[in-house]
Amino acid sequence: MTSMVELERLSAKVVNEAIVRRFWNRVWNAGQLEVIHELVSENCTLYCGGNPIETREKLMSLIKQFRKDIINFKFLIEDLFVYNQKVVTRWKIQGLNNGFSKEISKGEPIELTGITIFELEGNTIKKGWLEKS
């Protein structure tokens, strides 16, 4: 039989997974940047390749730039794991190069892969570490 503590932990795990899936699907994939205010804490820090992005506005700017530099932007979740307050996602971005890479001609297919670890607090993303190939 499942204890109340296990149920609460399971519930938190389900909520944390839903928050991160919504962040990837609504904010990154659909470009609904206004949703970031619901999902990301005001004082969130996301480290992208070791460089800190310390405000929601800077994060929105980064996402806008990705979506501008990759035409037909498509974000795919390959794997997602939840452990306590951390959610790990292995992902792939696909589309057509529109200036993202100088090594690939404009209009040619582009694919990026990466892993992101998020730390959640109070049902919002508090901290994150993003590494891409």
Buried (B, 14 or more C-beta within 10 A) or exposed (E): EEEEEEEEEEEBBEEBBEBBBBBBBBBBBEBEBEBBEEBBBEEBBBBBEEEEBEBBEBBBEBBEEBBEBBBEBEBEBEEBEBEEBBBBBBBBBBBBBBEBBEEBEEEEEBEBBBBBBBBBEEEBBBBBBBEBE
